Structures are given as C-alpha cells and as structure tokens.
Amino acid sequence: MISTYQRLKRQRDAGEINGFTLIELLIVIVVLGILAAVVIFALGGITGKSAIAACQADGATVSTAIAALETQYPGSAWTSGAASSLTSNADGGPYIQAWPNNSSHYTFGGSGTTTTGLTVTPTGGSVTNYVGPSSCNGVK
C-alpha cells in the first residue's frame, strides 16, 4: 500500500495524473448553486405574467364564442356549464369545446344573454364582470 501511495505521488508530481481537488469541486458546486438561485428568483415573476396573458386570451376566446352565439341566435340566452348553449348549441356544434379552466389562477363563468354576463374570478379574489383584458389584472 505504501508503494502504491509513493507511485501515485511520483506520478502526480511528474504531472502524469490530472484531476481536480476536492476544494476545487466544492467551489464549482457552490458557484453553480448561486447561479441557479439567481435564475430561479429572476424567473419567479414570469409565472404571474403568463397567468395574466392566459386569462386575457381565454377571456377573448369566450367573448368571441358568446358573440358568435348571439349573432347566430339573436335573443338566445347562454349559461355556463357543460350543457350550456355556448358549449352545445341547437345545431349540435359547440362554439367552444369547454370553459377555460386554470383553477390555480382564475376561473371563467357566468350566465346571461350578452357578453356582459361573462365573469372572471381570480383565485382568492372576488368575481368581476369580464369586460376586456384589464379584467384579468387581479390574476396572480
């Protein structure tokens, strides 16, 4: 065993063995950890912004579907739910496949005869009539 140690020491001193020391590896791991923490904190606000953008897109989609229903069937009422006139009309074809569902950030719903009956409810917030993209400002 002593002969193996002496042989390895001679090889290392001669530059035949290349490698990193434990300290060098630990420093690299710490630096990578710091960089990962910076990236995670920098991307933290992106989730909220994407939820707001998704809410705005879903609201526009549902508003367009309601407007199409009102145009094709003037004076007809629509209601939220799987069996509503919005998702299953008299022709058997839906205007939208299903109500948008992002329950961790917001929900859409409502009932009525015009687009003013559409509501958006941010998670933990209060029900707001959806009147455009600014209705999604409470989404987090």
C-alpha positions as CSV (number, residue, x, y, z in Angstrom):
1,M,0.0,0.0,0.0
2,I,2.9,2.3,0.8
3,S,4.4,1.5,-2.6
4,T,1.1,2.4,-4.3
5,Y,1.0,5.7,-2.5
6,Q,4.6,6.5,-3.4
7,R,4.0,5.6,-7.0
8,L,0.9,7.8,-7.2
9,K,2.7,10.7,-5.5
10,R,5.6,10.4,-8.1
11,Q,3.1,10.4,-11.0
12,R,1.2,13.4,-9.6
13,D,4.5,15.3,-9.0
14,A,5.6,14.4,-12.6
15,G,2.3,15.8,-14.0
16,E,1.1,12.4,-15.2
17,I,-2.1,12.4,-13.2
18,N,-4.5,15.2,-13.9
19,G,-7.6,15.9,-11.9
20,F,-9.4,18.3,-9.6
21,T,-9.0,18.6,-5.8
22,L,-12.0,18.3,-3.5
23,I,-11.8,22.0,-2.8
24,E,-12.0,22.9,-6.4
25,L,-15.0,20.7,-6.9
26,L,-16.8,22.2,-3.9
27,I,-16.1,25.7,-5.2
28,V,-17.6,24.9,-8.5
29,I,-20.7,23.3,-6.9
30,V,-21.2,26.5,-4.7
31,V,-20.9,28.8,-7.7
32,L,-23.4,26.7,-9.7
33,G,-25.8,26.8,-6.7
34,I,-25.6,30.6,-6.5
35,L,-26.2,30.9,-10.3
36,A,-29.2,28.5,-10.0
37,A,-30.7,30.6,-7.2
38,V,-30.3,33.8,-9.2
39,V,-32.1,32.2,-12.2
40,I,-35.0,30.9,-10.1
41,F,-35.6,34.2,-8.5
42,A,-35.4,36.0,-11.8
43,L,-38.0,33.7,-13.3
44,G,-40.4,33.9,-10.4
45,G,-42.4,36.8,-11.8
46,I,-42.8,35.1,-15.2
47,T,-45.5,32.7,-13.9
48,G,-47.7,35.6,-12.8
49,K,-47.3,37.3,-16.2
50,S,-48.1,34.2,-18.1
51,A,-51.3,33.6,-16.0
52,I,-52.5,37.1,-16.8
53,A,-51.8,36.6,-20.5
54,A,-53.6,33.2,-20.4
55,C,-56.6,34.9,-18.7
56,Q,-56.7,37.6,-21.3
57,A,-56.6,35.0,-24.1
58,D,-59.2,32.8,-22.5
59,G,-61.5,35.9,-22.0
60,A,-61.2,36.9,-25.6
61,T,-61.9,33.4,-26.8
62,V,-65.1,33.1,-24.6
63,S,-66.2,36.6,-25.6
64,T,-65.8,35.7,-29.3
65,A,-67.8,32.5,-28.8
66,I,-70.6,34.4,-27.0
67,A,-70.7,37.0,-29.7
68,A,-70.9,34.2,-32.4
69,L,-73.8,32.6,-30.5
70,E,-75.6,35.9,-30.1
71,T,-75.2,36.6,-33.8
72,Q,-76.4,33.2,-34.9
73,Y,-79.3,33.0,-32.4
74,P,-80.4,36.6,-31.6
75,G,-82.1,36.9,-28.3
76,S,-81.0,33.5,-27.0
77,A,-79.6,33.1,-23.6
78,W,-76.4,31.3,-22.7
79,T,-75.3,29.8,-19.4
80,S,-72.1,28.4,-18.1
81,G,-71.6,24.7,-17.7
82,A,-71.0,21.6,-19.8
83,A,-74.6,21.5,-21.2
84,S,-74.8,25.2,-21.9
85,S,-76.0,26.8,-25.1
86,L,-72.4,28.1,-25.5
87,T,-70.7,24.7,-25.5
88,S,-73.5,22.8,-27.2
89,N,-75.8,24.8,-29.4
90,A,-79.0,23.8,-31.3
91,D,-77.0,22.6,-34.3
92,G,-75.0,20.2,-32.0
93,G,-71.8,22.1,-32.7
94,P,-70.1,23.9,-29.8
95,Y,-68.8,27.5,-30.0
96,I,-66.1,26.5,-27.6
97,Q,-65.1,23.0,-26.5
98,A,-65.2,23.7,-22.8
99,W,-65.0,26.6,-20.4
100,P,-61.4,27.7,-19.8
101,N,-60.0,26.1,-16.7
102,N,-57.0,27.4,-14.9
103,S,-58.2,26.9,-11.3
104,S,-54.8,27.6,-9.7
105,H,-55.0,31.2,-11.1
106,Y,-58.6,32.1,-12.3
107,T,-61.9,30.7,-13.4
108,F,-64.4,31.9,-16.0
109,G,-68.2,31.6,-15.7
110,G,-71.4,33.4,-15.7
111,S,-74.8,33.4,-17.4
112,G,-76.9,35.8,-19.4
113,T,-77.9,37.0,-22.8
114,T,-74.9,39.1,-23.7
115,T,-71.1,39.1,-23.2
116,T,-71.6,41.3,-20.1
117,G,-72.7,38.1,-18.2
118,L,-69.2,36.7,-18.5
119,T,-67.3,36.8,-15.3
120,V,-63.7,36.1,-14.2
121,T,-62.7,35.1,-10.7
122,P,-59.1,35.3,-9.7
123,T,-58.1,32.5,-7.2
124,G,-58.7,34.1,-3.8
125,G,-60.3,37.1,-5.3
126,S,-63.8,38.4,-6.0
127,V,-66.0,37.8,-9.0
128,T,-65.6,40.5,-11.7
129,N,-67.5,41.0,-14.9
130,Y,-65.2,40.3,-17.8
131,V,-65.1,43.5,-20.0
132,G,-61.7,43.1,-21.5
133,P,-58.1,42.3,-20.8
134,S,-58.0,44.7,-17.9
135,S,-60.4,42.4,-16.1
136,C,-57.5,40.0,-15.5
137,N,-55.4,42.4,-13.5
138,G,-56.2,40.6,-10.2
139,V,-54.8,37.3,-11.5
140,K,-51.6,36.2,-9.8
